[in-house]
């Protein structure tokens, strides 16, 4: 019985060590979304065009601009570190998918 428990314990330890390790998430996706939302609110509050230049190192395929109503210049899908972000045309709302 002790030998069986020892074999099971060793196999569990080995399987835990050999499992795929997931890269630690740094939160940059959520920081990008936060900066995006802040630029959207700034455009709506100031009633003028705002160029979105994020500090996070995630590049959108096309530059994003907000007009005085908070609408974006074009719809696009941005590939993030952990998912994708879809920018809706017109409203500028985001849809984040893991």
ABEGO torsion letter per residue (X at the ends): XAAAAAAAAAAAAAAAAABBBBBBBAGAAAAAAAAAAAAAAAAAAAGBBBBBBBABBBBBABBBBBBAAGBBABBBBBBBAABBBBBBBGAGBBBBBX
